[in-house]
Amino acid sequence: MEALLAISNITLGGNREHMDLLVSLNCHTPLAGILQSPSPDLVCIALNVLQRFLKLDVLKARTPDCENGTFTGSFVESGGVDALWKLVNSQNDTISELADQLLTKYFSNDDL
């Protein structure tokens, strides 16, 4: 829980270099794992963190000479999209709606 909160704080208040460091440390794998947690609170935090990483990848894609899609591709490879699909069927409406929004906005049919 503490590690997730630390990552959340970095994605909220840190700069792009801080988030790039987290990506280079492969934070996508534990993040995908947390999406499978039975704790709705942890899952909600993880979904919000995920959304901030995905937004950063979109911004990077618009920046010339910038490596883009690093987080998104790694997240897909780590099974994160499968975890999102499972969350779409969550009994928690907040989790279900956010998971659906992330899938719709950030992942193409090729990723799914």
Summary of the structure (lengths in Angstrom):
residues: 112
radius of gyration: 13.2
end to end distance: 28.4
largest distance: 42.6
contacts: 319
relative contact order: 0.14
helix: 72%
strand: 0%
